[in-house]
Amino acid sequence: MLYTIIIRSTLLLLVISLLTGCGDSSSAPGTTVTTAFESGSIGTVVKVSATEWELTIADDNNNSSLPATWRSWWYVRMDNAATHTPTTVTLKNSGWIYYYLPIYSYDQKTWHRFDESEVTRNQNNELVVRKQYAQPTVWIARFYPYTFSDLENYLRRIAGSPFLEIQVPGYSQNGRPLYLLKLTDPNSPVATKKRIFIHARTHPAETPPSFLLEGLIGSLLSGSNAAATLLAHTEFYIFPMHNVDGVIAGNYRSTPKSENLEVMWYLDAANPINLRADVPQEISVIHRYAKQLMSDGGPPVVIALNLHASNSEPDIRTFFYPHFGTTAQGYTAPQAALWNSQIRFIDLLAARYSVDLLEPAPENGGSGFVNNPFPESWWWANFQDTVMAMTIEMTYGRAGFAPRWVTPDDTRQLGTALLWAIGDYCSGASAAKTARTVADNSTGRQLLYPAWYPPNAADELKY
Ligand SMILES: [Zn+2]
């Protein structure tokens, strides 16, 4: 049973309606800017002239106490936009300094990147988008949207597969279903299977993980021999949309109560297999499910992936947050074992995808996560190196595809590669160590912000 979205009155609704001169019946209707749709978001809208606008990126839930770096997502619709002359939109109040290309659509289905010639920065380092639109109604967004309705439409398309079970193990704080997809061959013996646990969209506006999951699931249900083998030997458990209320509200990082679910896996001091009673229920649902999988006598979870996307500069590629390091660097044997598993997995993905489309792993990943309430911290506290738990960060820019910019299909292909890398990992395979190092920019990239490179463990809380 799939649920239907009802756009709630709690959604930010901001309509600036500009009427031309009173009594001038020959004037065209004024342009309007609205966010009254799923995942829509903008703050203040100011008309500078009939074809010039200043849009201020909103804080999640209009909560001005949140950090500036939480201001990233925006998604608006313009009606009655000029089609005979360019419209200029200046994006103000961004918490990120990076240049990027937004996207636009005339139907919310087919999306286009703006051209780099259409997006500049002004003296205040604000993004300025100037384009002559072909149609008077245009949706414009930070990145390709992927709403709760998009997820439900996708689930309708794949429902009915004998290898897929769609469960609803719990609900969000606003009563939306938290879907869980179980994918396996139910006729293969459980005893020889391994379990894979994946969750995505903890940060609502990080939509690339949803495209990745479509690629991964699509390949798993493709009917190929490789997929059949994988389905026979694995059970996938996927929570595709953790923070569904935040997605609907148009938030970037948080729930409608401004909770950052990524850092609220508070361990129970008496027994770290449990979480404190006061964690948000979206976390309780996922935690309860993971705990059950590790205690029901079935196959153990061997991989737990936490899918995110990072507002990096345009040329940063997909990267990871592996933890700890080698014994030679002073880490204990179990810590080094986790590190080695994570590096083996990254190398396997590089072999399946392309080493040139991933950032090299850091020299070591540090131990800081142990003292932070991340999902990976829960996995480590209870299962150490037996579960290869790791965060993957996709990016929104050129992401290794320069000079063009990454598309949802690119990210679906990453999902396919990730699927085969999971299979390789479970079969015990090792790939050749990736030859490139963090210091190696041999692809000729000219990083705009070299001081911010590489992404490292100290940045983990930002994403
Ligand atoms: Zn994130």
Residues whose N, C-alpha, C, O or C-beta is under 5 A from the ligand:
A	BS01	ZN	H203 E206 H308 A309 Y463
